Amino acid sequence: MMIDARLALRSDAFGDGEAIPGRYTCDGANVSPPLAWTDVPEEAGAFAVIVRDPDADGFVHWVLTDIPAHTTSLPDGQGDTIGIAGRNDFGRVGWGGPCPPSGEHRYEFTLYALTAPLQLDGAPEADEVERMLGANLIAQGRLTGVYTRAR
């Protein structure tokens, strides 16, 4: 799906392509990192976030939907309290921080601007959210962090 509008997504915890601090991983407090975004289209009615590890076959670490339209940030450790938290590939609802078995892995945080909330039942999974984006998707942004577990 190609869209022209780009959201500027950033984190105060790490820059694009930089290491994700241990606090946000299975080796630390395992809380969601702070995120903030700008360049929001006027017609945005909600946001969604999906975090995948492309180095582990797209393993899903976070699904968050129906983030209110007036929201432009998710505070440190509080992401699951804003919007509807979905099921990650750990089998849990909410944030599941980086926890690679070996080597350095990338974590792609993708933010979607939507015309309206998706209003999915229960704790939606990433594939379900992505199928429902369709005509609702008006912009997206991406931030990539990396993490290597200390051994």
N, C-alpha and C positions, 0 to 999 in steps of 0.2 A: 504494500500500500504506500503510495507516494503522496506526500503533502508538501506544500511550499512553506508553510509557516513553521518557524523554529522557536522553541522556548529556550531561554538561557537558564540552564540548571547548574547549580553549584552547591558546594558544601563548605562550611567553615572548618570541617574536620580534615579534609584532604582536597587536593586539586585534581583536575582531570589527568589521569595517567599516574597519579601518585599513590603511595601506600596508604591503605586504610588503617588507622590506629587500632591497636589491639582491643581497646575498650568496646569496639563495635563487633567483635568477633567471638567465636566460641572459646577463645583463650582469655577473654576479658569479661566485661559485664554483659556482653551479648545484647546490647541495646541498639536501636536504630540510630543511624547518624543524623545530624541536622542537615536538612536540605532547604534550599530557597530557590525561587525562580522569578524571572522577569520576562518581559516581552510577551505578555499574555494577551491574546486576541480579545477584543471587546465582547464577542459572542460566547466566550467560555462560560459554561454552566456548571462544570465540575472538572475534577482531575482524577487521574489514576496513576499509580506507580507500580512497575514490575521490575524486580532485580533478578537478573540471571547470571550464571557463571558459564560463559561460552566454552571454557576449558574443561568443563565437566558435562558436556552434552546439553548445555542450556539449563542446568539444575536451577530451580527457582528458589530464591532466598526470601522473596517478599512479594506479596500482592496486597495492594491497598487501593480501594475504589471509592467512588462517591465522596471524594475530598471536596468540601464546599468551594464554590466558585470564588468567594472572597479570600480564600486562603492562598498565601504566596510563600509559605514556609512550613516546615515540619520541625519542631524543636527537638533537640538532642534527647533521645530516649522516649519521646512521646508520640511518634508517628502512628502507632497502632490505636491511639485514642482519638484520631482525627480521621473520619471516613469509616469505611467498612474494611476490616482486615480479612484477607483471604488465606487460603491454605497454601503453605509452602511445600517443597519436596521433602522436607524433614517429616512431613505428616502433621505439622502443628499449624495453628492459626497465628498469624502475625510474623514479625521479623525473625529470621533465622540467620545469624551472622555468618560471615566467611569462616570456613572450617575445612580447608583443603587437605586431602590425605598426604599430598607431597607436592613439592615445587611451588612456583608462583602461579596464582590464578588471577584472572581478571573478573571484575564484577561490574556488570553494566546496569546502571540505574537509568531506566527509561521513564520519563514523565509524559503523560498524555493529557492534552487539553481536549475536553469534550463539550459538545453543545448542551448536554444534560447528564444527570447522574444515570448510571447503568441500572440501578435498582435490581441487582441480582439477589437471589435468595441465598441464605446461609453464608458460608465462608467460601466465596468463589475461588476457583483455581485459575492460574495464569492463562491456560489455553481457552477457558471459557470467556475470560475477560477479553482476550485478544480477538476471539470470534465475534464478540458483541460490539467492538469499537466501530466498525463499519462507517456509516455516514455520520456518526457522532464525532468522529475524530477530526479536529481542526488544526492541531499543532502538536509537536512533540519535541522533546529535548533529551539529551543523553549526557551522562557523566560516568566515567569509567574509573574505578579504583582497582588497586592490586593488593594482594595479600599473600604472604608466605609464612607458614607456621614455623615457629622456632622449634628446633628438635633438641 
